[in-house]
Structure formats: structure tokens, C-alpha cells
Amino acid sequence: MEPQKIREGYLVKKGAVLSSWKAVWVVLSDDGLDFYKKKADSSPKGMIPLKGATLTCPCQDFPKRPLVFKISASKNQEHFFQATHLEDREMWVKDIKRTITCLQAGKKFARKSTRRSIRLPDTVNLSDLYLQMKDQESGVKEQKLEKEKRIFNHCFTGSTVIDWLISKAKARNRQEGLMLATGLLNEGFLQPAGDLSKGAAEGGAESVLLDQPDALYYFADSGFFCEGYSSDEDTIVKEEFRGAIVKQGCLLKQGHRRKNWKVRKFILRDDPAYIHYYDPGKGEINPLGSIHLRGSVVTAVEHIPDAKKHDVEGNLFEIITSDDTHYFLQAATAEERKEWIRSIHTVAKSGK
């Protein structure tokens, strides 16, 4: 019988020889993980058997890549994958863990703690807690705070986090609150902003999150940005980055000159309405380009004149900007194409 397919999509994988990070198409089946150089390839570039494997998430091997998880195969081989965003990582990790558990004939897989000081109860679901914290009505309020001659937008203090956890009966006291908040920081749900919080996170302190009014943090999927000069080389964020993140993920994009297709990570923001695209293996510091969506049109297409059929086929859509620039993109599935078109259309219509 053919292996049952469980999940598929783009992930960024660390190369075993050159140690470079490149986007690959990954297919999770009930017996292993196949990864392909391109989605259209018929044979995989490699296969990772999951029987006897373990999964580590969060992975501390690459501190500057918080969305990385590690699969340690039975032959002492380590494989590192990076998701495009937190929700994407959580879904992959959940399905891979379930697959490993099934292959081990009911033996439970216990995730290893990344820090000896953190022993969260089994009943604690950090993903659910994070969603509650982000609730616009009852969650932690994002603020505009000034510190170190800089203005931090969409952030909050460490003491605010602990106050919220206690007020919502998530923690009985500040010590329990620190344990939960540190778990959220270790998992990548919260990110440090500013020298004080970054220093604590990188210094390996017992309580990584600081219960202090001067320690600043932000939600990983928020519209956080910093203005002003920074001693740690934070960039001055342009106006187009101010909007909150509406949607993000990997798509295939056709180049304007060579007409070749490459995997790019896209981040859609509203107010102002922009979509930026990046090399998924190089992070999100400098985008490769941006598309101003105000007044643009987005539609599904079935054929692209300059594209060879064997290179790209299905789930295509086009963005036509107000200055008549055309962008051709491909989603992984028909449902994903529908979601991108809907989100882009909404932003283009309502954003500045």
C-alpha cells in the first residue's frame, strides 16, 4: 500500500553539506517525511524515516531562527526545518509528533524542555494561551512605548504580561506567571524588543522573561516595528511596514525579467496596504520587493503566457497594481489560492 499523505507544503530546510537554508516542498506521510527541490518534481530529493525519530521544538540550535524545529532520525542524523510563521510551525509539529507516536505503537513521545527551569504542566496549552493573549477585547493591550531614544510600536512590558496572566487566573502568583511567560518566549510566541529584554533572553537567565516595566516584548505575529536609532542595528522601519500582518506564507512567484519561478515568503499587511516578499532562507530583514495594493486587482488565472506548462500548472493568480504592473503567483492548493485572493482583495479595497 502507498503511504498515506498527511500534510504537505513549503518549509525551509538547512542543507547537510553547505549549511545553507533553502525552501523545499515537504510531504509528510504516515511513515516518513519526503522533501523535494520543487513542488512539480516527481521524485524526492531526500526522505526522513520517522520510526524511532524524535522531534525538538523549540530548537535552540539557531537562536536567530525561532521558527526552526529539529527531527533527529534513528541513525543519529539531524534535520532542521523552518516554518514560515508560528501557526504553520505548530501544525507541522503537531502532525509530525502524531506520526512518530503512531509508529512507536502507542509509546508517548515526550517533548524535551529547552531549559531546566521550565517544567510546564501537561494541561497547559501555550498555543491556546497565546491566542487568548492576542484577543483584541480581553487580551494584552499593545501600546506605543518610548525607550532608549526609540519608539516601540505594538508592544507591551514584561510586568504587563504577568499582570494579565494573574488577572485571568492563568497563574496563581507572579512566580507561576513568570514560568508561563518564559515558556511562551522559549516557544517563540513572544519576542523581546529592546536591549534589556534581548539581553535577558540571550543570557540564559533562569526567568528569561523579565517581570519589569522597562522590559519590552511583542507578539510574534503582530505589526511590531521600531523607529529611531538603535545600538543593535535595528532598522528604521518604513511607512509601508506599519500595517498589521493579515496573512503570510510561501508562494511561487514568477520573475519579471527571466520569467523563472521561485519560492518566496509573502507577508500581507493592511493600512497601508502592502505585500512584501522575501527569500525564505534569509529571514525578513530586507524584502526582495513590495507591492502597493491600494487600487489593485487580484484574480484567479488558469494560464500564464510566459510560463511553460511543465514548470507551473494550477492554483495560479494574478495581481495587477494601479500602475498596471502584473505579478503572477501560484499557491500550493486551490483553497490556499482562494484565501490569498480574498485577503488581498480585502486589503486592496480597504487599506491606504
Disulfide bonds with the S-S distance in Angstrom:
none
